[in-house]
Amino acid sequence: MTELFAKLNKVDPNKGLITLQLSTDDINTLEKYHASGQQQVVSLIASDENGVSAQQPKFAFALLHDIWWSQVGGYWIETPKR
């Protein structure tokens, strides 16, 4: 498997086509694979520039803490204290 990177230039949802901007080396690599005659599968991953918010790790650790407490004999928040 070869990993190539490209910039998405255009999306045509009516035709199911996308236009990518690739480096010359990546184009040559694709041409080499295409010339082999074997069917190629391309995977596309859209990257999101947004990072993790400050609240997301706190929530994840709180959730894991609650799960851990339920496994070691702790109690859930909904469980009334006696």
C-alpha positions, 0 to 999 in steps of 0.5 A, spaced: 500 500 500 502 506 498 500 513 501 499 519 497 497 526 499 492 531 495 489 537 495 481 537 493 480 542 488 472 540 486 467 535 487 461 534 482 456 530 486 452 529 480 457 525 476 460 522 482 467 525 480 472 529 484 478 533 482 485 532 486 491 536 485 497 531 486 505 532 486 508 530 480 511 524 484 504 522 486 502 522 479 507 518 476 506 513 482 499 512 480 500 511 473 505 506 474 500 502 478 494 504 473 499 501 467 500 494 471 493 492 469 490 491 476 484 494 479 486 499 484 482 501 490 483 508 492 481 510 499 480 518 501 480 521 508 478 528 509 482 531 514 479 536 519 483 542 521 479 542 528 483 539 534 480 536 540 476 541 545 479 542 552 472 539 554 473 533 550 479 529 554 475 531 561 469 528 559 472 522 556 476 521 563 470 522 567 467 517 563 472 512 564 473 514 571 465 512 572 466 505 568 472 504 573 468 505 579 463 501 577 467 495 576 471 495 582 465 496 587 464 503 586 457 506 585 454 510 580 451 517 580 444 515 580 445 510 586 442 513 592 447 513 598 444 509 604 
